């Protein structure tokens, strides 16, 4: 299973072909952010939402390097790939070590 994850140390999106590599997943409500999703790029926007920034710090503090976040790891501009990834979300989230769920905003 090919998987795109955030490398929290380099702030880039990487293909994780080795499904044995540990990663954490983040589930959160996107809200009304004016920040764009990543599209055809390997780097995260500067700055990311505070939720993402804080989560990357936590991932590293917990001794991990990689994090899966649907907003950035599912290609939002490719309908077929987006649909395929959404269909696999259960598998993606079930293979994580820790799932960080948070709600931001009022």
C-alpha positions as CSV (number, residue, x, y, z in Angstrom):
1,X,0.0,0.0,0.0
2,X,1.5,3.3,-1.1
3,X,1.0,6.0,1.5
4,X,1.9,9.7,1.6
5,X,2.9,11.0,5.0
6,X,4.3,14.1,6.5
7,X,8.0,13.9,7.5
8,X,7.7,16.1,10.6
9,X,11.5,16.8,10.7
10,X,11.8,18.0,7.1
11,X,8.3,19.3,6.8
12,X,7.8,17.5,3.5
13,X,5.4,15.0,2.1
14,X,7.1,11.6,1.4
15,X,5.9,8.3,-0.1
16,X,6.0,5.6,2.5
17,X,6.3,2.4,0.6
18,X,7.4,0.4,3.7
19,X,4.2,-0.2,5.6
20,X,6.2,-1.3,8.6
21,X,7.6,2.2,9.2
22,X,5.7,3.6,12.2
23,X,3.6,6.8,11.8
24,X,0.9,8.6,13.7
25,X,-2.3,9.9,12.3
26,X,-4.1,13.1,13.1
27,X,-7.9,13.5,12.9
28,X,-9.2,17.0,13.2
29,X,-11.9,19.4,11.9
30,X,-10.5,21.5,9.1
31,X,-12.7,24.4,9.9
32,X,-12.7,27.7,8.0
33,X,-8.9,27.9,7.4
34,X,-7.8,30.2,4.6
35,X,-4.6,28.1,4.3
36,X,-4.6,25.9,1.2
37,X,-4.2,22.1,1.1
38,X,-1.1,20.8,-0.5
39,X,-1.4,20.3,-4.3
40,X,1.3,18.9,-6.5
41,X,4.1,19.9,-4.0
42,X,6.2,18.0,-1.6
43,X,6.4,20.7,1.0
44,X,3.9,21.9,3.5
45,X,2.6,25.5,3.4
46,X,4.3,28.0,5.6
47,X,2.7,28.4,8.0
48,X,0.5,25.4,8.6
49,X,-2.5,25.6,10.9
50,X,-1.5,25.7,14.6
51,X,-3.1,22.2,15.0
52,X,-0.7,20.8,12.4
53,X,2.3,22.7,13.8
54,X,1.6,21.5,17.3
55,X,1.0,18.0,16.2
56,X,4.4,17.8,14.3
57,X,6.1,19.0,17.5
58,X,4.3,16.2,19.5
59,X,5.1,13.5,16.9
60,X,8.8,14.3,17.2
61,X,8.6,14.6,21.1
62,X,7.0,11.1,21.2
63,X,10.0,9.7,19.3
64,X,8.3,9.4,15.9
65,X,9.0,11.1,12.6
66,X,6.0,10.6,10.3
67,X,2.4,11.7,10.6
68,X,-0.6,11.1,8.3
69,X,-3.2,13.9,8.0
70,X,-6.0,13.6,5.4
71,X,-5.9,17.3,4.4
72,X,-2.3,17.0,3.3
73,X,-1.7,13.3,2.6
74,X,-4.8,12.7,0.4
75,X,-4.4,14.4,-3.0
76,X,-7.3,16.9,-2.9
77,X,-7.0,17.8,-6.6
78,X,-7.0,14.3,-8.0
79,X,-10.6,12.9,-7.9
80,X,-9.6,9.3,-8.6
81,X,-6.7,9.2,-6.1
82,X,-8.8,11.1,-3.5
83,X,-11.6,8.5,-3.8
84,X,-9.2,5.6,-3.6
85,X,-7.5,7.1,-0.5
86,X,-10.8,7.8,1.2
87,X,-11.9,4.2,0.6
88,X,-8.7,3.1,2.4
89,X,-8.9,5.5,5.4
90,X,-9.9,2.7,7.7
91,X,-6.8,0.7,6.9
92,X,-4.6,3.9,7.0
93,X,-5.9,4.9,10.5
94,X,-5.8,1.3,11.8
95,X,-2.1,0.9,11.2
96,X,-1.0,3.9,13.2
97,X,0.6,3.8,16.6
98,X,-1.3,6.8,18.1
99,X,-4.2,8.6,16.7
100,X,-4.4,12.3,17.8
101,X,-7.9,13.6,17.6
102,X,-8.5,17.3,18.3
103,X,-11.1,19.9,17.7
104,X,-10.2,23.6,17.2
105,X,-12.2,26.7,17.2
106,X,-15.3,27.7,19.1
